[in-house]
Amino acid sequence: MKQKRVLYNGKEYIVLFKYSSGYWEVRDATKERYFKAELVHHSQLKEYTKEGIPTLSVT
């Protein structure tokens, strides 16, 4: 299954869950063994591209 990746505070994150309230649960994509889930509003996230260049906000 392909994981959705987003940029948050300049770092790559993986989306774990999307809540109907507009908040998304994400984790740092660079930490494979240990990670802390963070709850952020989707308006604070940017679309991730392979080049790592942020594009428009995600929905």
URPEFEN-V515145 format. One record per run of one state. SS is the DSSP state (alpha for helix, beta for strand, coil for the rest). FROM is the first residue (numbers start at 1). TO is the last residue. If there is no record, write none. Layout:
ss/from/to
SS/FROM/TO
SS/FROM/TO
This chain:
ss/from/to
coil/1/4
beta/5/8
coil/9/10
beta/11/18
coil/19/22
beta/23/28
coil/29/37
beta/38/41
alpha/42/44
coil/45/45
beta/46/47
coil/48/56
beta/57/57
coil/58/59
